[in-house]
Amino acid sequence: MSVGIERLRELMAEALALAERGRFRVEPNPCVGALVVSSDGEVLGRGFHREYGGPHAEVHALADAGESARGATLVVTLEPCAHDEKKTPPCVAAVREAGIARVVVGSPDPNRATTGRAAAALAAAGIEVEEGVLGEECRLALRHYEAHLARGRPWVIAKWAMSADGRVADAVGRSRWITGAAARDLVHEIRGRVEAIVVGRGTVEVDDPQLTCRRPDGPALARPALRVVLDSRLGVPTTARLLAEPDAAPTLVIATSASDPDRRAVLQAAGVEVAVVAADEDGRVDPRAAWELLHARGVRRVLLESGGRLLGTVLRVSGAQQIMAFTAPVVIGGEPARSPFAGDGWPMSSAPRLLSPRVTAIGDDALLEGYWPALPA
Ligand SMILES: NC(=O)c1ccc[n+]([C@@H]2O[C@H](COP(=O)([O-])OP(=O)(O)OC[C@H]3O[C@@H](n4cnc5c(N)ncnc54)[C@H](OP(=O)(O)O)[C@@H]3O)[C@@H](O)[C@H]2O)c1
């Protein structure tokens, strides 16, 4: 007996709902859900891709099903990976080894370089493959992944913490701490899952942050995130903790060619890496050039934790892909207190509205997440 199409659609819908649980934690990887199902349609195991750098949905579902996966059907929203990924072994091998008899796929792999490769490998191993169950819905769930695939830039997560009245610091620039311990803990978790954390010179001068992942379970990725300061003229003081505590994590300062070579030499002598990129029309580091430099160094995810000046430029010229806006139940008030974005902003009629917005309570704070709308809807 094999599971009929009506039941398969129900199961694929459940796998899609599971995939959603990884949203905003796995990007730029795709959100994927998977179920292991018996021949009479009973669910034996569930899994979804939970976090960037972590195991894929199929691996979680197969582990959940255990020995009962032998001879069973795998229902998965995206064609399993067949390529030799650096972070996780290919899922095709795991499916084969678990003894799965049939694989039902929602969407083929949208990455043209690998489309159909897994389906062919599974078929070659004698596993029945069926594609396109809730195909349209599964493809829609992958649109942000697809839109980002060809860009050659990192996935930028812009994060800020603000008061209930939209201030990111008080009138004299103090911002510690706006949000509570649970929100700050989540930020540390995200820091452990990005390859670079970026701020502007202003944040280094005022806050003197460490920008490390300080969680007992440590960074999830093999190496701690590169700490990056955009500092057009190399004004950052060498006493700043990012520079003075090189053992915590590597630091890269990105400047423009207008920066003083003597100052560059001072920083380099202090063990700090300095890179020079193109300037924007205002003579400051062009964020697009910074992203390209970081991408060329293997950075796929950036957490942008800057103040309003850099954030304002980034969102105006290059966009971020994902927004994490924490709002705390505290009121700061006062006109000099800053908002998350410097600059002129947008008129209400064309103000960017986040896509796929989601609001979650984190302790006493609210977290609003969404995709920046420059990505195709
Ligand atoms: N609540 C929060 O989430 C949060 C987060 C971070 C900071 N803050 C607060 O924000 C305040 C600092 O704000 P800020 O705006 O000065 O910090 P920032 O955005 O981190 O740094 C701004 C500086 O970055 C440099 N930069 C390099 N390239 C740039 C570019 N293309 N566009 C814009 N800037 C560029 C500029 O200095 P050069 O021109 O010299 O390069 C600029 O002055 C502090 O009070 C801090 O506490 C709050």
PDBQT file of the ligand as one rigid body, heavy atoms in Angstrom, charges set to zero:
ROOT
HETATM    1  N1  LIG A 401      20.059  50.359  20.486  1.00  0.00    +0.000 N 
HETATM    2  C1  LIG A 401      20.761  49.835  19.495  1.00  0.00    +0.000 C 
HETATM    3  O1  LIG A 401      20.374  48.847  18.869  1.00  0.00    +0.000 OA
HETATM    4  C2  LIG A 401      22.080  50.470  19.138  1.00  0.00    +0.000 A 
HETATM    5  C3  LIG A 401      22.987  49.747  18.340  1.00  0.00    +0.000 A 
HETATM    6  C4  LIG A 401      24.206  50.354  18.021  1.00  0.00    +0.000 A 
HETATM    7  C5  LIG A 401      24.451  51.640  18.449  1.00  0.00    +0.000 A 
HETATM    8  N2  LIG A 401      23.537  52.293  19.228  1.00  0.00    +0.000 N 
HETATM    9  C6  LIG A 401      23.786  53.658  19.678  1.00  0.00    +0.000 C 
HETATM   10  O2  LIG A 401      24.006  54.467  18.536  1.00  0.00    +0.000 OA
HETATM   11  C7  LIG A 401      24.915  55.506  18.861  1.00  0.00    +0.000 C 
HETATM   12  C8  LIG A 401      26.007  55.519  17.800  1.00  0.00    +0.000 C 
HETATM   13  O3  LIG A 401      25.376  55.862  16.581  1.00  0.00    +0.000 OA
HETATM   14  P1  LIG A 401      26.147  56.038  15.235  1.00  0.00    +0.000 P 
HETATM   15  O4  LIG A 401      25.126  56.278  14.201  1.00  0.00    +0.000 OA
HETATM   16  O5  LIG A 401      27.252  57.024  15.398  1.00  0.00    +0.000 OA
HETATM   17  O6  LIG A 401      26.824  54.585  15.087  1.00  0.00    +0.000 OA
HETATM   18  P2  LIG A 401      27.276  53.743  13.798  1.00  0.00    +0.000 P 
HETATM   19  O7  LIG A 401      26.246  53.826  12.742  1.00  0.00    +0.000 OA
HETATM   20  O8  LIG A 401      27.625  52.387  14.306  1.00  0.00    +0.000 OA
HETATM   21  O9  LIG A 401      28.594  54.460  13.309  1.00  0.00    +0.000 OA
HETATM   22  C9  LIG A 401      28.507  55.559  12.488  1.00  0.00    +0.000 C 
HETATM   23  C10 LIG A 401      29.833  55.823  11.858  1.00  0.00    +0.000 C 
HETATM   24  O10 LIG A 401      30.175  54.760  10.964  1.00  0.00    +0.000 OA
HETATM   25  C11 LIG A 401      31.061  55.259  10.010  1.00  0.00    +0.000 C 
HETATM   26  N3  LIG A 401      30.700  54.847   8.658  1.00  0.00    +0.000 N 
HETATM   27  C12 LIG A 401      31.527  54.215   7.774  1.00  0.00    +0.000 A 
HETATM   28  N4  LIG A 401      30.927  54.050   6.617  1.00  0.00    +0.000 NA
HETATM   29  C13 LIG A 401      29.691  54.594   6.712  1.00  0.00    +0.000 A 
HETATM   30  C14 LIG A 401      28.628  54.761   5.816  1.00  0.00    +0.000 A 
HETATM   31  N5  LIG A 401      28.675  54.325   4.558  1.00  0.00    +0.000 N 
HETATM   32  N6  LIG A 401      27.503  55.377   6.256  1.00  0.00    +0.000 NA
HETATM   33  C15 LIG A 401      27.399  55.824   7.518  1.00  0.00    +0.000 A 
HETATM   34  N7  LIG A 401      28.390  55.706   8.418  1.00  0.00    +0.000 NA
HETATM   35  C16 LIG A 401      29.535  55.095   8.019  1.00  0.00    +0.000 A 
HETATM   36  C17 LIG A 401      30.957  56.802  10.073  1.00  0.00    +0.000 C 
HETATM   37  O11 LIG A 401      32.168  57.290  10.605  1.00  0.00    +0.000 OA
HETATM   38  P3  LIG A 401      33.291  57.735   9.533  1.00  0.00    +0.000 P 
HETATM   39  O12 LIG A 401      32.634  58.743   8.648  1.00  0.00    +0.000 OA
HETATM   40  O13 LIG A 401      34.385  58.268  10.362  1.00  0.00    +0.000 OA
HETATM   41  O14 LIG A 401      33.630  56.493   8.795  1.00  0.00    +0.000 OA
HETATM   42  C18 LIG A 401      29.824  57.056  11.029  1.00  0.00    +0.000 C 
HETATM   43  O15 LIG A 401      29.951  58.205  11.814  1.00  0.00    +0.000 OA
HETATM   44  C19 LIG A 401      25.418  55.230  20.256  1.00  0.00    +0.000 C 
HETATM   45  O16 LIG A 401      24.724  56.065  21.149  1.00  0.00    +0.000 OA
HETATM   46  C20 LIG A 401      25.038  53.792  20.509  1.00  0.00    +0.000 C 
HETATM   47  O17 LIG A 401      24.787  53.550  21.872  1.00  0.00    +0.000 OA
HETATM   48  C21 LIG A 401      22.374  51.750  19.572  1.00  0.00    +0.000 A 
ENDROOT
TORSDOF 0
